[in-house]
Amino acid sequence: MTGRAAPEPGRLPPTLDQLERVALDCTQCRLRTGCRQVVFGEGPPASRLMLVGEGPGATEDELGRPFVGAAGQLLDRILGAVGWSRGQVYITNVVKCRPPGNRFPAPDEVAACRPYLEAQIQLIGPAIIVCLGALATQTLVAANASITRERGRWSRRGEQMVMPTFHPAALLRDGSKKRPVWDDFQEIRRAFDGLDSTG
């Protein structure tokens, strides 16, 4: 598919709003033709904490906001339990358009959207990135990363500390994952609170 391209490295729009406008016109992959709208992301443009999920679901596609379905409501409760509100963090997904039937995004779809995610990270400059699920972990940690092996383990990505954990949707399917995610978010909170003392 041809169409309006994602931003090239070194040629970023100077603000998130301008980047979002570019994303709204993107037609680089087939996902754009099958979704209602681009779900770019939301939150403070200089947030120190960024959460990255997989892609929009049906509710997100309908409302144009990330993580507003059942998994998003659970995520809001998790954030609240460790002292954050949704409005304090930046939330986005690897792919910005809903895959048909909520299927796993194909590699070429991820590749088409990745420049937007990389640009979001560069413009926001978070200190901590939380990868919610396998796709975000494989996109931002290592292509062959296993969420089961990587969850709860810190890594570095340039200036950012990165922590993979299970996607909230996985918790809705398997309650045994709730405790590990709770532990992960407590560790993320501790690291976040330590940012001011470490620089």
NUVEX-296825 format. One line per 10 residues: for each residue x, y, z of N, C-alpha, C, O. Coordinates in Angstrom, 1 decimal. Example, Ala and Ser with C-alpha at 12.3 -4.5 7.8 and 13.67 -1.06 7.14 Angstrom:
BEGIN
13.2:-5.7:7.8:12.3:-4.5:7.8:13.2:-3.3:7.8:14.2:-3.3:8.5  12.8:-2.2:7.1:13.7:-1.1:7.1:12.9:0.0:7.9:13.4:1.1:8.0
//
This chain:
BEGIN
0.8:-1.2:0.0:0.0:0.0:0.0:0.9:1.2:0.0:1.9:1.3:0.7  0.5:2.2:-0.8:1.3:3.5:-0.8:0.4:4.5:-0.1:-0.8:4.4:0.0  1.0:5.6:0.3:0.3:6.7:0.9:1.2:7.5:1.7:2.4:7.5:1.5  0.6:8.3:2.6:1.4:9.2:3.4:2.3:8.5:4.3:1.9:7.6:5.0  3.6:8.8:4.3:4.6:8.0:5.1:4.7:8.5:6.5:4.4:9.7:6.8  5.2:7.7:7.3:5.5:8.0:8.7:6.8:8.9:8.7:7.5:8.9:7.7  7.0:9.6:9.8:8.2:10.5:9.8:9.5:9.7:9.8:9.6:8.6:10.4  10.4:10.3:9.1:11.8:9.7:9.0:12.6:10.1:10.2:12.4:11.2:10.7  13.5:9.2:10.7:14.4:9.7:11.8:15.1:11.0:11.4:15.6:11.1:10.2  15.2:11.9:12.3:15.8:13.2:12.0:14.9:14.2:11.4:15.3:15.3:11.2
13.7:13.8:11.1:12.7:14.7:10.4:11.4:14.7:11.2:10.4:14.6:10.6  11.5:14.7:12.5:10.4:14.7:13.4:9.6:16.0:13.4:10.2:17.1:13.3  8.3:15.9:13.4:7.5:17.2:13.7:7.9:17.6:15.1:8.3:16.8:15.9  8.0:18.9:15.4:8.5:19.4:16.6:7.6:19.2:17.8:8.1:19.3:19.0  6.3:18.8:17.6:5.4:18.6:18.8:4.6:17.3:18.6:4.5:16.8:17.5  4.1:16.8:19.7:3.2:15.7:19.6:2.0:16.0:18.8:1.5:15.1:18.1  1.4:17.1:19.0:0.2:17.5:18.2:0.4:17.4:16.7:-0.4:16.9:16.0  1.6:17.9:16.3:1.9:17.8:14.8:2.2:16.4:14.4:1.8:16.0:13.3  2.8:15.6:15.3:3.0:14.2:14.9:1.7:13.5:14.8:1.5:12.7:13.9  0.8:13.8:15.7:-0.5:13.2:15.7:-1.2:13.5:14.4:-1.9:12.6:13.8
-1.1:14.7:13.9:-1.8:15.1:12.7:-1.2:14.3:11.5:-1.9:13.9:10.6  0.1:14.1:11.5:0.7:13.3:10.5:0.2:11.9:10.5:-0.2:11.3:9.5  0.1:11.3:11.8:-0.4:10.0:12.0:-1.9:9.8:11.5:-2.2:8.8:10.9  -2.7:10.8:11.7:-4.1:10.7:11.3:-4.2:10.6:9.8:-5.2:10.1:9.3  -3.2:11.1:9.0:-3.3:11.0:7.6:-2.5:9.8:7.0:-2.5:9.6:5.8  -1.9:9.0:7.9:-1.1:7.8:7.4:-1.9:6.8:6.8:-3.0:6.4:7.2  -1.4:6.3:5.7:-2.0:5.1:4.9:-0.9:4.1:4.5:-1.0:3.5:3.5  0.1:3.9:5.4:1.2:3.1:5.1:0.9:1.6:5.2:1.7:0.8:4.7  -0.2:1.2:5.8:-0.5:-0.2:5.9:-2.0:-0.4:5.8:-2.8:0.5:5.8  -2.4:-1.7:5.7:-3.8:-2.0:5.5:-4.7:-1.8:6.7:-5.9:-1.8:6.5
-4.1:-1.6:7.9:-4.9:-1.4:9.0:-5.7:-0.2:9.0:-6.9:-0.1:9.5  -5.2:0.9:8.3:-6.0:2.1:8.3:-7.3:2.0:7.5:-8.2:2.7:7.8  -7.3:1.1:6.5:-8.5:1.0:5.7:-9.6:0.2:6.5:-10.8:0.3:6.1  -9.3:-0.5:7.5:-10.2:-1.4:8.2:-10.6:-0.8:9.6:-11.4:-1.5:10.3  -10.1:0.3:10.0:-10.5:0.8:11.3:-11.3:2.1:11.2:-11.3:2.7:10.1  -11.9:2.5:12.2:-12.7:3.7:12.2:-11.8:5.0:12.3:-12.0:6.0:11.6  -10.7:4.9:13.1:-9.9:6.0:13.3:-8.5:5.6:13.9:-8.4:4.5:14.4  -7.6:6.5:13.8:-6.2:6.3:14.4:-6.4:6.6:15.8:-7.0:7.6:16.2  -5.8:5.7:16.7:-5.8:5.9:18.1:-4.3:6.2:18.5:-3.5:5.3:18.7  -4.0:7.5:18.5:-2.6:7.9:18.6:-2.0:7.7:20.0:-0.9:7.2:20.1
-2.6:8.2:21.0:-2.1:8.1:22.4:-2.6:9.3:23.1:-3.1:10.3:22.5  -2.4:9.3:24.5:-2.9:10.4:25.3:-2.1:10.5:26.6:-1.6:9.5:27.1  -2.0:11.7:27.1:-1.4:11.9:28.3:-0.5:13.2:28.2:-0.4:13.8:27.2  0.2:13.5:29.3:1.0:14.7:29.4:2.1:14.6:28.3:2.8:13.6:28.3  2.4:15.7:27.6:3.4:15.6:26.5:4.8:15.5:27.1:5.8:15.3:26.3  5.0:15.7:28.3:6.4:15.6:28.9:6.3:14.6:30.1:7.1:14.7:31.1  5.5:13.6:30.0:5.4:12.6:31.0:6.7:11.8:31.3:7.4:11.5:30.3  7.0:11.5:32.5:8.1:10.8:32.8:7.9:9.3:32.8:8.8:8.4:32.8  6.6:8.9:32.7:6.2:7.5:32.6:5.3:7.3:31.3:4.3:8.0:31.1  5.7:6.3:30.5:5.0:6.0:29.3:4.6:4.5:29.3:5.5:3.7:29.6
3.4:4.2:29.0:2.9:2.9:28.9:2.6:2.6:27.4:1.9:3.3:26.8  3.1:1.4:27.0:3.0:1.1:25.6:2.3:-0.3:25.5:2.8:-1.3:26.0  1.1:-0.3:24.8:0.4:-1.6:24.6:0.6:-2.1:23.2:1.5:-1.7:22.5  -0.3:-3.0:22.8:-0.3:-3.6:21.5:-0.9:-2.8:20.4:-0.3:-2.4:19.5  -2.2:-2.6:20.5:-3.0:-1.9:19.5:-4.4:-1.7:20.0:-4.8:-2.3:21.0  -5.1:-0.8:19.4:-6.5:-0.5:19.8:-7.4:-1.7:19.7:-7.3:-2.5:18.7  -8.4:-1.8:20.6:-9.4:-2.8:20.4:-10.7:-2.1:19.9:-10.6:-0.9:19.5  -11.8:-2.8:19.9:-13.0:-2.2:19.4:-13.5:-1.0:20.1:-13.8:0.0:19.4  -13.4:-0.9:21.4:-13.9:0.2:22.1:-12.9:1.4:21.9:-13.4:2.6:21.7  -11.6:1.1:21.8:-10.7:2.2:21.5:-10.8:2.8:20.1:-10.7:4.0:19.9
-11.1:1.9:19.2:-11.4:2.3:17.8:-12.6:3.2:17.7:-12.6:4.2:17.0  -13.6:2.8:18.5:-14.8:3.6:18.5:-14.7:5.0:19.1:-15.2:6.0:18.6  -13.9:5.0:20.3:-13.8:6.3:21.0:-12.6:7.1:20.7:-12.5:8.3:21.0  -11.6:6.5:20.0:-10.4:7.2:19.6:-9.4:7.4:20.7:-8.6:8.3:20.7  -9.5:6.6:21.8:-8.6:6.8:23.0:-8.0:5.4:23.3:-8.7:4.4:23.1  -6.8:5.4:23.7:-6.2:4.1:24.1:-6.6:3.6:25.5:-6.9:4.3:26.4  -6.7:2.3:25.6:-7.0:1.6:26.8:-8.3:2.1:27.5:-8.2:2.6:28.7  -9.4:2.1:26.8:-10.7:2.5:27.5:-11.7:1.4:27.6:-12.8:1.5:28.1  -11.3:0.2:27.0:-12.2:-1.0:27.2:-12.0:-1.7:28.5:-11.5:-1.0:29.5  -12.3:-2.9:28.6:-12.2:-3.7:29.9:-10.8:-3.7:30.4:-10.5:-3.5:31.6
-9.8:-3.9:29.4:-8.4:-4.0:29.8:-7.9:-2.6:30.3:-7.1:-2.5:31.2  -8.4:-1.5:29.7:-8.1:-0.2:30.1:-8.6:0.2:31.5:-8.0:0.8:32.3  -9.8:-0.3:31.7:-10.4:0.0:33.1:-9.6:-0.8:34.1:-9.4:-0.2:35.2  -9.1:-2.0:33.8:-8.3:-2.7:34.8:-6.9:-1.9:34.9:-6.4:-1.8:36.1  -6.4:-1.4:33.8:-5.2:-0.7:33.9:-5.3:0.6:34.8:-4.5:0.9:35.6  -6.5:1.3:34.7:-6.7:2.4:35.5:-6.7:2.1:37.0:-6.2:2.8:37.8  -7.3:0.9:37.3:-7.3:0.4:38.7:-5.9:0.1:39.2:-5.5:0.4:40.3  -5.1:-0.5:38.3:-3.7:-0.8:38.7:-2.9:0.4:39.0:-2.2:0.6:39.9  -3.1:1.4:38.1:-2.4:2.7:38.2:-2.8:3.4:39.5:-2.0:3.9:40.3  -4.1:3.4:39.8:-4.6:4.0:41.0:-4.1:3.3:42.3:-3.8:4.0:43.3
-3.9:2.0:42.2:-3.4:1.2:43.4:-2.0:1.6:43.7:-1.6:1.4:44.9  -1.2:2.1:42.8:0.1:2.5:43.1:0.3:4.0:43.1:1.4:4.6:43.1  -0.8:4.7:43.2:-0.8:6.2:43.4:-0.7:7.1:42.2:-0.4:8.2:42.3  -1.1:6.5:41.0:-1.1:7.3:39.8:-2.5:7.4:39.3:-3.4:6.5:39.5  -2.8:8.5:38.6:-4.1:8.6:37.8:-3.7:8.5:36.4:-2.5:8.7:36.0  -4.7:8.1:35.6:-4.4:8.0:34.1:-3.9:9.3:33.5:-3.0:9.3:32.6  -4.3:10.4:34.0:-3.9:11.7:33.5:-2.4:12.1:33.8:-1.9:13.1:33.3  -1.7:11.3:34.6:-0.3:11.5:34.9:0.6:10.8:34.0:1.8:11.0:34.1  0.1:9.9:33.2:1.0:9.0:32.4:0.7:9.2:30.9:-0.5:9.5:30.6  1.6:8.9:30.1:1.3:8.9:28.6:1.1:7.4:28.2:1.9:6.6:28.5
0.0:7.2:27.5:-0.5:5.9:27.1:-0.6:5.8:25.6:-1.2:6.7:25.0  0.0:4.8:25.0:-0.1:4.6:23.6:0.0:3.1:23.3:0.1:2.3:24.2  0.1:2.8:22.0:0.2:1.4:21.5:1.3:1.4:20.4:1.6:2.4:19.8  1.7:0.1:20.2:2.7:-0.1:19.1:2.1:0.3:17.8:2.6:1.1:17.0  0.9:-0.3:17.5:0.2:0.1:16.3:-1.0:1.0:16.7:-1.6:0.9:17.7  -1.3:1.9:15.8:-2.2:3.0:16.1:-3.6:2.7:15.5:-4.6:3.5:15.8  -3.8:1.7:14.7:-5.1:1.3:14.1:-5.4:-0.1:14.6:-4.6:-0.9:14.7  -6.7:-0.3:14.8:-7.2:-1.6:15.2:-7.0:-2.7:14.2:-7.5:-2.5:13.1  -6.3:-3.8:14.5:-6.3:-4.9:13.6:-7.6:-5.6:13.6:-8.3:-5.7:14.6  -8.0:-6.1:12.4:-9.3:-6.7:12.3:-9.5:-7.9:13.3:-8.6:-8.7:13.4
-10.6:-7.9:13.9:-10.9:-9.0:14.9:-10.0:-9.0:16.1:-9.9:-10.0:16.8  -9.3:-7.9:16.3:-8.3:-7.8:17.4:-7.2:-8.8:17.3:-6.6:-9.2:18.3  -6.9:-9.2:16.1:-5.8:-10.1:15.9:-4.4:-9.5:16.2:-4.3:-8.2:16.3  -3.4:-10.3:16.3:-2.0:-9.8:16.6:-1.6:-9.1:15.4:-1.7:-9.6:14.3  -1.0:-7.9:15.5:-0.5:-7.1:14.3:0.6:-7.9:13.6:1.4:-8.5:14.2  0.5:-7.8:12.3:1.5:-8.5:11.4:2.8:-7.7:11.4:2.8:-6.5:11.7  4.0:-8.3:11.1:5.2:-7.6:11.2:5.3:-6.4:10.3:5.9:-5.3:10.7  4.7:-6.4:9.1:4.7:-5.2:8.3:3.9:-4.1:8.8:4.2:-2.9:8.6  2.8:-4.4:9.6:2.0:-3.4:10.2:2.8:-2.7:11.3:2.7:-1.5:11.5  3.5:-3.5:12.1:4.3:-3.0:13.2:5.4:-2.1:12.6:5.6:-1.0:13.1
6.0:-2.6:11.5:7.1:-1.8:10.9:6.6:-0.4:10.4:7.2:0.6:10.5  5.3:-0.4:9.8:4.8:0.8:9.3:4.5:1.8:10.4:4.6:3.0:10.2  4.1:1.3:11.6:3.7:2.2:12.7:4.9:2.5:13.6:4.8:3.5:14.4  5.9:1.7:13.6:7.0:1.9:14.5:7.6:3.3:14.5:8.0:3.8:15.6  7.8:4.0:13.4:8.3:5.3:13.4:7.5:6.3:14.3:8.0:7.2:14.9  6.2:6.1:14.3:5.3:6.9:15.2:5.6:6.7:16.6:5.8:7.6:17.4  5.8:5.4:17.0:6.1:5.1:18.4:7.5:5.7:18.8:7.6:6.3:19.8  8.4:5.5:17.9:9.8:6.0:18.2:9.8:7.5:18.3:10.5:8.1:19.1  9.0:8.2:17.4:8.9:9.6:17.5:8.2:10.1:18.8:8.6:11.0:19.4  7.1:9.3:19.2:6.5:9.6:20.5:7.5:9.6:21.6:7.6:10.5:22.5
8.3:8.5:21.7:9.3:8.3:22.7:10.3:9.5:22.7:10.6:10.0:23.7  10.7:9.8:21.5:11.7:10.9:21.4:11.1:12.3:21.8:11.8:13.0:22.5  9.9:12.5:21.4:9.3:13.8:21.8:8.9:13.9:23.2:9.1:15.0:23.8  8.4:12.8:23.8:8.0:12.9:25.2:9.2:12.7:26.1:9.3:13.4:27.2  10.2:11.9:25.8:11.4:11.7:26.6:11.1:11.1:28.0:11.6:11.7:29.0  10.3:10.0:28.1:10.0:9.5:29.4:11.2:8.9:30.0:12.2:8.5:29.3  11.2:8.9:31.4:12.3:8.2:32.1:12.1:6.7:32.1:13.1:5.9:32.1  10.8:6.3:32.2:10.5:4.9:32.3:9.4:4.6:31.3:8.4:5.3:31.1  9.6:3.5:30.6:8.7:2.9:29.6:8.2:1.6:30.2:9.0:0.7:30.5  6.9:1.4:30.2:6.3:0.1:30.6:5.8:-0.6:29.4:4.9:0.0:28.7
6.3:-1.7:29.0:5.8:-2.5:27.9:4.7:-3.4:28.4:5.0:-4.3:29.2  3.5:-3.2:27.9:2.4:-4.0:28.3:2.2:-5.1:27.3:1.5:-4.9:26.2  2.7:-6.3:27.6:2.5:-7.4:26.7:3.7:-7.7:25.8:4.7:-7.0:25.7  3.5:-8.8:25.0:4.5:-9.4:24.2:4.9:-8.4:23.1:6.1:-8.2:22.8  4.0:-7.9:22.3:4.3:-7.0:21.2:5.1:-5.8:21.6:6.1:-5.5:20.9  4.7:-5.1:22.6:5.5:-3.9:23.0:6.9:-4.4:23.5:7.9:-3.7:23.2  7.0:-5.5:24.2:8.3:-6.0:24.6:9.2:-6.4:23.4:10.4:-6.0:23.4  8.6:-7.0:22.4:9.4:-7.4:21.2:9.7:-6.2:20.4:10.8:-6.2:19.7  9.0:-5.2:20.5:9.2:-3.9:19.7:10.3:-3.1:20.4:11.1:-2.5:19.7  10.3:-3.0:21.7:11.1:-2.1:22.4:12.3:-2.7:23.2:13.2:-2.0:23.6
12.2:-4.0:23.4:13.3:-4.7:24.2:14.2:-5.5:23.3:15.3:-5.2:23.1  13.5:-6.5:22.6:14.3:-7.4:21.7:13.2:-8.1:20.9:12.2:-8.6:21.4  13.5:-8.3:19.6:12.6:-8.9:18.7:12.2:-10.3:19.1:11.0:-10.7:18.8  13.1:-11.0:19.7:12.8:-12.4:20.1:12.4:-12.5:21.6:12.4:-13.6:22.1  12.1:-11.4:22.2:11.9:-11.4:23.7:10.6:-12.2:24.0:9.6:-12.1:23.3  10.6:-12.9:25.1:9.4:-13.6:25.6:8.9:-12.8:26.8:9.7:-12.5:27.7  7.6:-12.4:26.8:7.1:-11.7:27.9:7.2:-12.4:29.2:7.4:-11.9:30.2  7.0:-13.8:29.1:7.1:-14.6:30.3:8.5:-14.5:30.9:8.7:-14.4:32.2  9.6:-14.5:30.1:10.9:-14.4:30.6:11.3:-12.9:31.0:12.0:-12.7:32.0  10.8:-12.0:30.2:11.3:-10.6:30.4:10.5:-9.8:31.5:11.0:-8.8:32.0
9.2:-10.2:31.8:8.4:-9.4:32.7:9.1:-9.3:34.0:9.7:-10.2:34.6  9.0:-8.1:34.5:9.6:-7.8:35.8:11.1:-7.5:35.8:11.7:-7.3:36.9  11.7:-7.5:34.7:13.1:-7.3:34.5:13.4:-5.9:33.9:12.9:-5.7:32.8  14.2:-5.1:34.5:14.6:-3.8:34.0:15.6:-4.0:32.8:16.4:-4.9:32.9  15.5:-3.2:31.8:16.5:-3.1:30.8:16.6:-1.6:30.5:15.8:-0.8:30.9  17.6:-1.2:29.7:17.8:0.2:29.3:17.6:0.3:27.8:18.0:-0.6:27.1  17.1:1.4:27.4:16.9:1.7:26.0:17.3:3.1:25.8:16.5:4.0:26.0  18.5:3.3:25.5:19.0:4.7:25.5:19.0:5.3:26.9:19.5:4.7:27.9  18.3:6.4:27.0:18.1:7.1:28.3:17.0:6.5:29.2:16.9:6.8:30.4  16.2:5.6:28.6:15.0:5.1:29.3:15.2:3.8:30.0:16.0:2.9:29.5
14.6:3.7:31.2:14.5:2.4:31.9:13.2:1.7:31.3:12.2:2.4:31.2  13.3:0.4:31.0:12.2:-0.2:30.4:11.8:-1.5:31.2:12.7:-2.3:31.6  10.5:-1.6:31.6:10.0:-2.7:32.3:8.9:-3.4:31.6:7.8:-2.8:31.4  9.0:-4.6:31.1:7.9:-5.3:30.5:7.1:-6.0:31.6:7.6:-6.4:32.6  5.8:-6.0:31.4:4.9:-6.8:32.2:3.7:-7.3:31.4:3.6:-6.9:30.2  2.9:-8.1:31.9:1.8:-8.7:31.2:0.8:-7.6:30.8:0.6:-6.6:31.5  0.1:-7.7:29.7:-0.9:-6.8:29.2:-2.1:-7.0:30.1:-2.4:-8.1:30.5  -2.8:-5.9:30.4:-4.0:-6.1:31.3:-5.0:-7.1:30.7:-5.7:-7.7:31.5  -5.1:-7.2:29.4:-6.1:-8.2:28.8:-5.7:-9.6:29.2:-6.6:-10.4:29.4  -4.4:-9.9:29.4:-4.0:-11.2:29.8:-4.5:-11.5:31.2:-4.8:-12.6:31.6
-4.5:-10.5:32.1:-5.0:-10.6:33.4:-6.5:-11.0:33.5:-7.0:-11.7:34.3  -7.2:-10.4:32.5:-8.7:-10.7:32.4:-8.9:-12.2:32.0:-9.9:-12.8:32.4  -8.0:-12.7:31.2:-8.1:-14.1:30.8:-7.5:-15.1:31.9:-8.0:-16.2:32.0  -6.5:-14.6:32.6:-5.8:-15.5:33.5:-5.5:-14.8:34.8:-4.5:-14.0:34.9  -6.3:-15.0:35.8:-6.1:-14.3:37.1:-4.8:-14.5:37.8:-4.4:-13.8:38.7  -4.1:-15.6:37.5:-2.9:-15.9:38.1:-1.8:-14.9:37.8:-0.7:-14.9:38.4  -2.0:-14.1:36.7:-1.0:-13.1:36.3:-1.2:-11.8:37.1:-0.3:-10.9:37.0  -2.2:-11.7:37.9:-2.5:-10.4:38.6:-1.4:-10.1:39.6:-0.9:-9.0:39.7  -0.9:-11.1:40.4:0.1:-10.9:41.4:1.4:-10.4:40.8:2.0:-9.5:41.2  1.9:-11.1:39.7:3.2:-10.6:39.1:3.0:-9.2:38.6:4.0:-8.4:38.7
1.9:-8.8:38.0:1.7:-7.5:37.5:1.7:-6.5:38.7:2.3:-5.4:38.6  1.1:-6.8:39.7:1.0:-6.0:40.9:2.5:-5.8:41.4:2.9:-4.6:41.7  3.2:-6.8:41.5:4.6:-6.7:41.9:5.4:-5.8:41.0:6.2:-5.0:41.4  5.2:-6.0:39.7:5.9:-5.2:38.7:5.6:-3.7:38.8:6.5:-2.8:38.8  4.3:-3.4:39.0:3.9:-2.0:39.2:4.4:-1.3:40.5:4.7:-0.1:40.5  4.5:-2.1:41.5:5.1:-1.6:42.7:6.6:-1.3:42.5:7.1:-0.3:43.0  7.3:-2.2:41.8:8.7:-1.9:41.4:8.8:-0.7:40.5:9.7:0.1:40.7  7.9:-0.5:39.6:7.9:0.6:38.7:7.7:1.9:39.5:8.4:2.9:39.3  6.8:1.8:40.5:6.6:3.0:41.3:7.8:3.4:42.1:8.1:4.5:42.2  8.5:2.4:42.7:9.7:2.6:43.5:10.7:3.3:42.6:11.4:4.2:43.0
10.9:2.7:41.4:11.9:3.3:40.5:11.6:4.7:40.1:12.4:5.6:40.1  10.3:5.0:39.9:9.8:6.3:39.5:10.1:7.3:40.6:10.6:8.4:40.4  9.7:6.9:41.9:9.9:7.7:43.0:11.4:8.0:43.3:11.7:9.0:43.9  12.3:7.1:42.8:13.7:7.3:43.0:14.3:8.2:41.9:15.5:8.5:42.0  13.6:8.6:40.9:14.1:9.4:39.8:14.7:10.7:40.3:15.8:11.1:39.9  13.9:11.3:41.2:14.4:12.6:41.7:15.7:12.6:42.5:16.5:13.5:42.5  15.9:11.5:43.2:17.1:11.3:44.0:18.3:10.9:43.2:19.4:11.1:43.7  18.0:10.3:42.1:19.1:9.8:41.2:19.5:10.7:40.1:20.4:10.5:39.4  18.7:11.7:39.9:18.9:12.7:38.8:17.8:12.6:37.9:17.8:13.4:36.9
//
